[in-house]
Amino acid sequence: MAETKKKLENPFVHEGYEGPDYFCDRTEETEKAISYLENGVNITLVSPRKIGKTGLIKHIFHHISAKNKETICLYIDIFSTKNQHEFVQLLGQAVVQEVVNSSKSAFQRALERISWLKPTISVDPLTGTPNFSVSIEPSHSEISIQNIFKYLNDSKHEVFIAIDEFQTIVDYPEKGTEALLRSYIQFLSNVHFIFSGSKQHLMYEMFGSPKRPFYQSTAMMSLAPLHEEIYYTFAEDLLRARNGHIEQSLFHDLYQRFDGWTWYMQSVLNRLFLLSRNVTDGSQITEALLSILADRGAQYESFITLLSDNQLKLLKAIASEGRVEQPTSNEFIKKHDLPAASSAKSALTFLLDHELVYRDGTAYIVYDRFMQLWLKRLFG
C-alpha cells in the first residue's frame, strides 16, 4: 500500500483509506498490532461497526508495507459471503490481484503456479480497466484454501492477511470451516493474520471458548472511540490548513451526539466541510445532519417496510429514547404502547440478530446512528 501523494480537497475521509495524513491517531493500537504481527502473533480485532476498525487495519498495512516493500498485505471483507466456496473465491481473487499488481514477468510466472485458481481477465467495456476474477469448483474449495495458503507461505515474502467480519464463517452451511482454517493456519510460518469482527459475542466465543478451534490462538485487541481532544486537534488542523475552523464546543456536541464513533463523525465533518469550512454555529451542524438524512431517507423508508409491526414499534421506541437499558420491561412497554413482553422480546432478538439494534454496555441503541435520528424526527 503506497502512501498517497494526492492532496484531498475534502480531508475528512469516511470511506476507504487515503494514507496517514488523513488518519487520526490510533498510534498505540497501530504500534501494538505491528509488534504482534512482526513477532509471529496473529491478532483478533473486535469492535462495533463504524468505529474505525477497517481504517486501522489498512493503516497498519500501510506502515508494514512502508517498512518493507517486499511484504504482501491482503485485505478481504467476507461479510457478504454465504459459504466456504465464496470465501475461497474472495481470498483467491485477492491473491490474483496482488500478483497482477506485481511486474509483468512475475505475473506470468505466478499464474503458472496458481493455475488451479483458474484466474480470468476481462475488460470493463466502459472504462477499459482490466477486471480479475477466479473460478473455483465448489467441490474443490477445501483443497483450494490449502493451496492458497501453501502458495503464500512458500513465497519469498512475509504475508499479512486481514479477514474482516470473520464471524461470518459461523453461518456457513459447511460447519467445519473454523476447524479447517485453523488446521492450515497453525502451520504457516510466513503468513500472519488479523481476524476482525463486529459481532463481539461471537468473536469472543470463537477465540475465547475452549470448545472452539481458534481458542487462545491470537492476541485480542478491541477499539474504543478516539480521544475527543486528540480528535478535535486532528480536525481543526485539517480545517486550518484549508482556511477553515470549527469551534471546540460544537465539536464536543457532535462528539457527544455520536459517542465519538468515527464513521459518523467523519461523515458529518465531511458534509460540514462541503457546506462551510468555518463552523461557528450549531445551526450549521443541524444543516449538515439534515442534508445527510435527506440523502438516506428513501433507503430508510424502503427498509422499514420489511419489518413487522412489532419490530418497527420497538425500533422506533428505542430510537426515541436514544439509550434503553430494559426495552422489554413493563414500564418501557407501557410507555411506548408496545406488545406484550414475549412479543417485545422476540422483536428485540430479531433487531439484534440483524444488527439494527446494538447492545452498548448495559444499554441498547439503534446501530445506525443516522437511522436513529431519522426515526426520531419522523416518529418522535
Secondary structure, DSSP 8 states (H G I E B T S, - for coil): -----S--SS----SS---GGG----HHHHHHHHHHHHTT--EEEE--TTSSHHHHHHHHHHHHHHH-TT-EEEEEE-TT--SHHHHHHHHHHHHHHHHHTS-HHHHHHHHHHTGGG-EEEEE-TTT--EEEEE---GGGHHHHHHHHHHHHHHSSS-EEEEEETGGGGGGSSSTTHHHHHHHHHTT-SSEEEEEEES-HHHHHHHHH-TTSTTTT-SEEEE-----HHHHHHHHHHHHHTTT-EE-HHHHHHHHHHTTT-HHHHHHHHHHHHHH-SEE-SHHHHHHHHHHHHHHHHHHHHHHHTTS-HHHHHHHHHHHHHS-BS-TTSHHHHHHTT---HHHHHHHHHHHHHTTSEEEETTEEEESSHHHHHHHHHHH-
